[in-house]
Amino acid sequence: MLIEAHELTKSFRGRAAVAGISFALGAGTIVGFLGANGAGKSTTMRMLAGYLGADSGTARIAGFDVARAPLEARRRLGYLPEAAAGFAELTVRELLTFVGEARGFRGADLARAIERAAELTGLAAAMDRIMGTLSKGWRQRAWLAQAVLHDPPVLILDEPTDGLDPLQKAHLRCVLTEMGRSKAILMSTHILEEAEQLCDRLIVIAAGRIVADAPRAELADGNGRLAPAFARLVAGEAEQGAP
């Protein structure tokens, strides 16, 4: 397995954000991580990526425990956080150069890695523009480029199409579909149509717990739509948690 979560838990100020989540992903699959705002999606993804420590439970990337072997885990991981920001004074090329050098790329290898990432994400027109001057969609593509720069076997993408226009979204969906043939991709999205198009399997989370983990076909209705099942699952959990 390339992504493993085992009984992950995390609380903030005494409130459980994630309560005992477990799942695993292998290569060659795109798994949609679905849930309402505040369900615990981003917290789970941060723990898997090693950017947030778990209160209990374990997370592994390509067999490496993210707490005990963080460098080995991160070498095999590309992570796009929710609402990625920072490095506003750098150009896109400088950002990717910084990230590439931090990952050990130098010289011609670095140039090839940057060129490949820029091509995948359609960044060619913005490479020498300053991050802080870019629109949200262009910034999102730059941050996605840093996630795929080292061609990792694992991608954890939190709302990867956020801020993209329809043409940019269509391009990215094609890129993710192709990468999903060989990588393990865990992606969150609020766009159910996107999950319908891209994902082989869906994990639905509500109130910090998994309420469904199944192939897309099992959750979709007769028209291939996920909205009825999603509403039923999320509403059911909300009712159970109501006073």
C-alpha positions as CSV (number, residue, x, y, z in Angstrom):
1,M,0.0,0.0,0.0
2,L,1.2,3.5,-0.8
3,I,-1.1,5.5,1.6
4,E,-2.1,4.0,4.9
5,A,-4.1,5.6,7.7
6,H,-4.7,3.5,10.9
7,E,-6.9,4.8,13.6
8,L,-5.8,8.4,13.1
9,T,-7.2,10.9,15.7
10,K,-6.8,14.6,16.2
11,S,-8.6,17.0,18.6
12,F,-8.4,20.8,18.8
13,R,-9.4,22.4,22.2
14,G,-11.0,19.3,23.3
15,R,-13.1,18.8,20.2
16,A,-12.4,15.8,18.0
17,A,-11.7,16.8,14.4
18,V,-10.7,13.3,13.3
19,A,-11.9,10.3,15.3
20,G,-10.2,7.0,14.4
21,I,-9.9,7.1,10.7
22,S,-8.5,4.1,8.8
23,F,-8.0,3.3,5.1
24,A,-5.4,2.3,2.6
25,L,-4.6,3.1,-1.1
26,G,-2.5,1.2,-3.6
27,A,-0.9,2.3,-6.9
28,G,-3.1,3.0,-9.9
29,T,-6.1,4.6,-8.2
30,I,-7.6,8.0,-7.6
31,V,-9.6,8.1,-4.4
32,G,-12.0,11.0,-3.7
33,F,-12.1,12.3,-0.1
34,L,-15.5,13.8,0.3
35,G,-17.3,15.7,3.1
36,A,-18.9,18.9,4.2
37,N,-16.8,21.8,5.5
38,G,-15.4,21.0,8.9
39,A,-15.8,17.2,8.4
40,G,-12.0,16.6,9.0
41,K,-10.8,16.1,5.4
42,S,-7.9,18.6,5.5
43,T,-6.9,17.6,9.0
44,T,-6.6,14.0,7.9
45,M,-4.6,14.9,4.8
46,R,-2.2,17.1,6.8
47,M,-1.6,14.2,9.2
48,L,-1.0,11.8,6.2
49,A,1.4,14.3,4.7
50,G,3.3,14.8,8.0
51,Y,2.4,18.5,8.4
52,L,0.3,17.9,11.4
53,G,1.0,15.4,14.2
54,A,-1.7,12.9,15.1
55,D,-2.8,12.5,18.7
56,S,-2.9,8.8,18.1
57,G,-2.8,6.3,15.3
58,T,-0.3,6.0,12.5
59,A,0.1,7.3,8.9
60,R,2.4,5.7,6.3
61,I,3.5,6.8,2.9
62,A,5.0,4.0,0.7
63,G,5.5,2.0,3.8
64,F,7.3,4.7,5.8
65,D,5.8,6.0,9.0
66,V,5.4,9.8,8.6
67,A,6.3,10.4,12.3
68,R,9.2,8.0,12.6
69,A,10.7,8.3,9.1
70,P,9.5,11.7,7.9
71,L,12.2,12.4,5.2
72,E,11.7,9.0,3.6
73,A,7.9,9.5,3.5
74,R,8.1,13.0,2.1
75,R,10.5,11.9,-0.6
76,R,7.7,9.7,-2.0
77,L,5.0,12.2,-1.5
78,G,3.6,15.2,-3.4
79,Y,1.3,17.4,-1.3
80,L,-0.9,20.2,-2.3
81,P,-2.4,21.9,0.8
82,E,-5.7,23.6,1.0
83,A,-5.5,27.3,-0.1
84,A,-1.7,27.0,-0.6
85,A,0.0,30.4,-0.2
86,G,3.4,31.9,0.5
87,F,6.6,32.9,-1.4
88,A,4.8,35.9,-2.8
89,E,8.0,37.7,-3.8
90,L,9.4,34.8,-5.9
91,T,8.7,34.1,-9.5
92,V,7.1,30.8,-10.4
93,R,10.5,29.6,-11.7
94,E,12.2,30.6,-8.5
95,L,9.6,28.8,-6.4
96,L,10.1,25.6,-8.4
97,T,13.8,26.0,-8.3
98,F,13.8,26.3,-4.6
99,V,11.5,23.3,-4.1
100,G,13.6,21.2,-6.6
101,E,16.9,22.1,-4.9
102,A,15.3,21.3,-1.5
103,R,14.5,17.8,-2.9
104,G,18.1,17.3,-4.1
105,F,17.8,18.2,-7.8
106,R,20.7,20.1,-9.4
107,G,21.8,21.2,-12.8
108,A,20.2,19.5,-15.8
109,D,18.1,17.2,-13.6
110,L,16.6,20.3,-12.0
111,A,15.9,22.0,-15.3
112,R,14.2,18.8,-16.6
113,A,12.1,18.4,-13.5
114,I,10.9,22.0,-13.7
115,E,10.2,21.8,-17.4
116,R,8.1,18.6,-16.9
117,A,6.1,20.0,-14.0
118,A,5.4,23.2,-15.9
119,E,4.3,21.3,-18.9
120,L,2.0,19.0,-16.8
121,T,0.3,22.0,-15.1
122,G,0.2,24.4,-18.1
123,L,2.5,27.0,-16.4
124,A,4.7,28.0,-19.3
125,A,3.2,31.5,-19.7
126,A,3.7,32.3,-16.0
127,M,7.1,31.0,-15.2
128,D,8.8,34.4,-14.9
129,R,5.9,36.1,-13.2
130,I,5.9,36.9,-9.5
131,M,3.7,34.6,-7.4
132,G,2.1,37.5,-5.5
133,T,0.8,39.1,-8.7
134,L,-0.8,35.9,-10.1
135,S,-4.5,35.2,-10.1
136,K,-5.8,32.4,-7.8
137,G,-5.9,29.9,-10.6
138,W,-2.3,30.5,-11.7
139,R,-1.1,30.3,-8.1
140,Q,-2.9,27.1,-7.7
141,R,-1.2,25.6,-10.7
142,A,2.2,26.8,-9.4
143,W,1.6,25.0,-6.1
144,L,0.4,21.9,-7.9
145,A,3.6,22.0,-10.0
146,Q,5.7,21.9,-6.8
147,A,3.7,18.8,-5.7
148,V,4.5,16.8,-8.9
149,L,8.0,18.2,-9.5
150,H,9.8,15.1,-8.2
151,D,7.4,12.7,-9.9
152,P,6.4,11.0,-6.6
153,P,4.4,7.7,-6.4
154,V,1.9,9.3,-4.0
155,L,-0.1,12.5,-4.3
156,I,-2.3,14.0,-1.6
157,L,-4.2,16.9,-3.1
158,D,-6.5,19.1,-1.1
159,E,-9.0,20.8,-3.5
160,P,-6.6,20.7,-6.5
161,T,-9.0,22.5,-8.9
162,D,-9.9,25.3,-6.5
163,G,-9.7,28.7,-8.3
164,L,-9.2,27.2,-11.7
165,D,-11.4,28.3,-14.7
166,P,-13.3,25.6,-16.6
167,L,-10.6,25.1,-19.2
168,Q,-7.9,24.8,-16.5
169,K,-10.0,22.3,-14.6
170,A,-10.5,20.2,-17.8
171,H,-6.8,20.2,-18.4
172,L,-6.0,19.2,-14.8
173,R,-8.5,16.4,-14.8
174,C,-6.8,14.9,-17.9
175,V,-3.5,15.2,-16.1
176,L,-4.7,13.6,-13.0
177,T,-6.4,10.8,-14.9
178,E,-3.1,10.0,-16.6
179,M,-1.1,10.1,-13.4
180,G,-3.7,8.0,-11.6
181,R,-2.8,5.1,-13.9
182,S,0.4,4.5,-11.9
183,K,0.2,6.6,-8.7
184,A,-1.9,6.5,-5.6
185,I,-3.8,9.8,-5.5
186,L,-6.0,11.0,-2.6
187,M,-7.9,14.1,-3.5
188,S,-10.5,16.1,-1.7
189,T,-13.1,18.0,-3.7
190,H,-16.4,19.9,-3.1
191,I,-17.3,19.3,-6.7
192,L,-19.2,16.0,-6.9
193,E,-19.2,16.0,-10.7
194,E,-15.4,16.1,-10.5
195,A,-15.4,13.0,-8.2
196,E,-17.8,11.3,-10.7
197,Q,-15.4,11.9,-13.5
198,L,-12.1,11.2,-11.8
199,C,-12.4,8.9,-8.9
200,D,-12.3,5.1,-8.8
201,R,-13.3,5.0,-5.1
202,L,-14.8,7.4,-2.7
203,I,-14.3,7.9,1.0
204,V,-17.0,10.0,2.6
205,I,-16.2,11.6,6.0
206,A,-18.6,13.4,8.4
207,A,-17.9,14.7,11.9
208,G,-14.4,13.2,11.8
209,R,-15.5,9.7,10.9
210,I,-15.7,7.6,7.8
211,V,-19.3,7.1,6.9
212,A,-18.7,5.4,3.5
213,D,-15.7,3.8,1.7
214,A,-16.7,2.2,-1.6
215,P,-16.2,2.1,-5.3
216,R,-17.8,5.0,-7.1
217,A,-20.2,2.8,-8.9
218,E,-21.7,1.5,-5.6
219,L,-22.4,5.1,-4.4
220,A,-23.7,6.6,-7.6
221,D,-27.3,6.5,-8.6
222,G,-28.7,5.2,-11.9
223,N,-27.6,8.3,-13.7
224,G,-24.0,8.1,-12.3
225,R,-24.7,10.9,-9.8
226,L,-23.2,11.0,-6.3
227,A,-25.3,13.8,-4.9
228,P,-28.2,11.7,-3.5
229,A,-25.8,9.3,-1.6
230,F,-23.6,12.1,-0.4
231,A,-26.5,14.1,1.0
232,R,-28.0,10.9,2.7
233,L,-24.6,10.0,4.3
234,V,-23.7,13.4,5.5
235,A,-27.3,14.3,6.7
236,G,-27.5,10.9,8.6
237,E,-24.3,11.6,10.5
238,A,-25.4,15.2,11.3
239,E,-28.7,13.8,12.7
240,Q,-26.8,11.3,14.9
241,G,-24.6,14.1,16.3
242,A,-27.5,16.5,17.0
243,P,-28.5,17.1,20.6
